[in-house]
Amino acid sequence: MKIHIIGGGPSGLYFAVLMKARDPSHQIQVFERNPAGNTFGWGVVFSRRTMQILEDSDPETAKRMRAVCAEWEDVVIAHKDATLHVGGNHFIGAERIQLLKLLHERCLELGVEVAFEQSIDGLESLRDADLVVGADGVNSTVRSELAEHFAPTLRPGSNRYVWLGTHQPFDGLTLTFRPHESGVFIAHSYRYSQDTSTFIVECDEATFAKAGLDQRPESESLQLLEEVFAQDLGGHSLMSNHSRWIQFLLVKNEHWYHENVVILGDACHTAHFSIGSGTKLAMEDSIALADSLNRCGDVARGLEDYQAQRKPVVDSLQDAALSSLEWFEKAHTRMDLEPLPFAMECMTRSNRLDLENVRKRDPQFVAEYEKYVASGGGP
Ligand SMILES: Cc1cc2nc3c(=O)[nH]c(=O)nc-3n(C[C@H](O)[C@H](O)[C@H](O)COP(=O)(O)OP(=O)(O)OC[C@H]3O[C@@H](n4cnc5c(N)ncnc54)[C@H](O)[C@@H]3O)c2cc1C
């Protein structure tokens, strides 16, 4: 099969690896507009279950990922003067740049052609392939070009957020809520290597404006955030990597393929970062697409199967992610809650976990919460 892939992010590269590993006779070419190694972001996070799926799909890639990742099992909620740990949540963090590097290396070993600095601005010249894959991210040109067929909806969230890094080695997926004179700032942080953590900060539009974050140069914004999170950063500074304040864009598509063109990863759907990384979803898409094509044996049936199998899973995850996003957008109205009820509300915000699920993960945390409620503890 001749396959053209637009976009050398996690979804495009991993799909190329999976297809070529299963059948070396495929001719696969990836087109990436950026130079090799020129990427953004800090660490990406996977659940233990996703890691197992990656291991089953391509053990070699998973082995190399394991060699460069950090593992933890607590969700940590820092609110008021308490830092509460909820155990039983197994996660794995890996550096995004390392992940892309090892996927690129794996592509080269298997004989996938990866052309960097090749921006694809129209599909015309690529449609002669058996399969064209739009793995070109949240602002996908493939999706725009075939918008009448994919029927996308794009909805921006109301909060502002920025992806930063820090050398504070957070132990667990840490959610930190800090009031400031301009409003409430929330940090989502997790360690992805021995000594570096992703540190995403979000706040609502009013806080963003009141703190003057639309006006301040980057160094001053970082300084302000270092002050807001001083007690959490342990003296470490915040680091930027072309980091901009953006609004989360919820992307959905009614149809995921048209003729021999298919979209996957962020081009096809996004889910708020509070529920797991887009990278995990993107790589799971690659697995689902490769599985469907292999199972069905031809492109037309393979693409139909891919959408039928994968879309309901992603729809349900997007619903949960939307509930989670909405909870974070309103978190500033919940700041009066005491740490235990606040943490329980935070843990169950997406409706994917209820009290009993949390109990299975961490019976002691739920016992403390129930003791608090039984003692008549209010907000
Ligand atoms: C600023 C920012 C920082 C982020 N940081 C993190 C993070 O630290 N951790 C995390 O888990 N997630 C992070 N994310 C989310 C994460 O990047 C995505 O969810 C994930 O990478 C999706 O993978 P993908 O392969 O679908 O798309 P992408 O990773 O976006 O890859 C798409 C690729 O296509 C290329 N491309 C686009 N258009 C064209 C074209 N016309 N021709 C050729 N190539 C093209 C792009 O250069 C890019 O390399 C971040 C997102 C943003 C916006």
Ligand as a Chemical Component Dictionary entry (heavy atoms), coordinates in Angstrom:
data_LIG
# 
_chem_comp.id                   LIG 
_chem_comp.type                 NON-POLYMER 
_chem_comp.pdbx_formal_charge   0 
_chem_comp.three_letter_code    LIG 
# 
loop_
_chem_comp_atom.comp_id 
_chem_comp_atom.atom_id 
_chem_comp_atom.alt_atom_id 
_chem_comp_atom.type_symbol 
_chem_comp_atom.charge 
_chem_comp_atom.model_Cartn_x 
_chem_comp_atom.model_Cartn_y 
_chem_comp_atom.model_Cartn_z 
_chem_comp_atom.pdbx_ordinal 
LIG C1  C1  C 0 1.331  24.785 22.915 1  
LIG C2  C2  C 0 0.966  23.352 23.156 2  
LIG C3  C3  C 0 1.740  22.622 24.011 3  
LIG C4  C4  C 0 1.406  21.272 24.263 4  
LIG N1  N1  N 0 2.155  20.595 25.149 5  
LIG C5  C5  C 0 1.784  19.345 25.464 6  
LIG C6  C6  C 0 2.465  18.630 26.463 7  
LIG O1  O1  O 0 3.419  19.111 27.088 8  
LIG N2  N2  N 0 1.994  17.400 26.765 9  
LIG C7  C7  C 0 0.938  16.818 26.113 10 
LIG O2  O2  O 0 0.574  15.673 26.391 11 
LIG N3  N3  N 0 0.293  17.451 25.152 12 
LIG C8  C8  C 0 0.671  18.697 24.826 13 
LIG N4  N4  N 0 -0.044 19.361 23.914 14 
LIG C9  C9  C 0 -1.130 18.667 23.217 15 
LIG C10 C10 C 0 -0.467 17.723 22.220 16 
LIG O3  O3  O 0 0.501  18.428 21.513 17 
LIG C11 C11 C 0 -1.426 17.089 21.206 18 
LIG O4  O4  O 0 -2.605 16.644 21.798 19 
LIG C12 C12 C 0 -0.766 15.904 20.491 20 
LIG O5  O5  O 0 0.538  16.252 20.101 21 
LIG C13 C13 C 0 -1.580 15.462 19.298 22 
LIG O6  O6  O 0 -0.783 14.727 18.405 23 
LIG P1  P1  P 0 -1.015 14.844 16.847 24 
LIG O7  O7  O 0 0.005  13.967 16.218 25 
LIG O8  O8  O 0 -2.431 14.572 16.535 26 
LIG O9  O9  O 0 -0.778 16.361 16.490 27 
LIG P2  P2  P 0 0.501  17.280 16.661 28 
LIG O10 O10 O 0 1.397  16.809 17.729 29 
LIG O11 O11 O 0 0.013  18.664 16.707 30 
LIG O12 O12 O 0 1.308  17.043 15.301 31 
LIG C14 C14 C 0 0.876  17.582 14.073 32 
LIG C15 C15 C 0 2.102  17.779 13.222 33 
LIG O13 O13 O 0 1.684  18.150 11.926 34 
LIG C16 C16 C 0 2.553  19.150 11.439 35 
LIG N5  N5  N 0 1.799  19.897 10.423 36 
LIG C17 C17 C 0 0.726  20.687 10.601 37 
LIG N6  N6  N 0 0.289  21.166 9.438  38 
LIG C18 C18 C 0 1.102  20.667 8.485  39 
LIG C19 C19 C 0 1.174  20.801 7.091  40 
LIG N7  N7  N 0 0.285  21.564 6.422  41 
LIG N8  N8  N 0 2.146  20.152 6.396  42 
LIG C20 C20 C 0 3.046  19.375 7.066  43 
LIG N9  N9  N 0 3.038  19.229 8.405  44 
LIG C21 C21 C 0 2.077  19.846 9.109  45 
LIG C22 C22 C 0 2.888  19.967 12.672 46 
LIG O14 O14 O 0 4.093  20.691 12.503 47 
LIG C23 C23 C 0 3.000  18.882 13.740 48 
LIG O15 O15 O 0 4.319  18.388 13.866 49 
LIG C24 C24 C 0 0.289  20.681 23.636 50 
LIG C25 C25 C 0 -0.463 21.438 22.749 51 
LIG C26 C26 C 0 -0.145 22.750 22.515 52 
LIG C27 C27 C 0 -0.993 23.548 21.563 53 
# 
loop_
_chem_comp_bond.comp_id 
_chem_comp_bond.atom_id_1 
_chem_comp_bond.atom_id_2 
_chem_comp_bond.value_order 
_chem_comp_bond.pdbx_ordinal 
LIG C1  C2  SING 1  
LIG C2  C3  SING 2  
LIG C2  C26 DOUB 3  
LIG C3  C4  DOUB 4  
LIG C4  N1  SING 5  
LIG C4  C24 SING 6  
LIG N1  C5  DOUB 7  
LIG C5  C6  SING 8  
LIG C5  C8  SING 9  
LIG C6  O1  DOUB 10 
LIG C6  N2  SING 11 
LIG N2  C7  SING 12 
LIG C7  O2  DOUB 13 
LIG C7  N3  SING 14 
LIG N3  C8  DOUB 15 
LIG C8  N4  SING 16 
LIG N4  C9  SING 17 
LIG N4  C24 SING 18 
LIG C9  C10 SING 19 
LIG C10 O3  SING 20 
LIG C10 C11 SING 21 
LIG C11 O4  SING 22 
LIG C11 C12 SING 23 
LIG C12 O5  SING 24 
LIG C12 C13 SING 25 
LIG C13 O6  SING 26 
LIG O6  P1  SING 27 
LIG P1  O7  DOUB 28 
LIG P1  O8  SING 29 
LIG P1  O9  SING 30 
LIG O9  P2  SING 31 
LIG P2  O10 DOUB 32 
LIG P2  O11 SING 33 
LIG P2  O12 SING 34 
LIG O12 C14 SING 35 
LIG C14 C15 SING 36 
LIG C15 O13 SING 37 
LIG C15 C23 SING 38 
LIG O13 C16 SING 39 
LIG C16 N5  SING 40 
LIG C16 C22 SING 41 
LIG N5  C17 SING 42 
LIG N5  C21 SING 43 
LIG C17 N6  DOUB 44 
LIG N6  C18 SING 45 
LIG C18 C19 SING 46 
LIG C18 C21 DOUB 47 
LIG C19 N7  SING 48 
LIG C19 N8  DOUB 49 
LIG N8  C20 SING 50 
LIG C20 N9  DOUB 51 
LIG N9  C21 SING 52 
LIG C22 O14 SING 53 
LIG C22 C23 SING 54 
LIG C23 O15 SING 55 
LIG C24 C25 DOUB 56 
LIG C25 C26 SING 57 
LIG C26 C27 SING 58 
# 
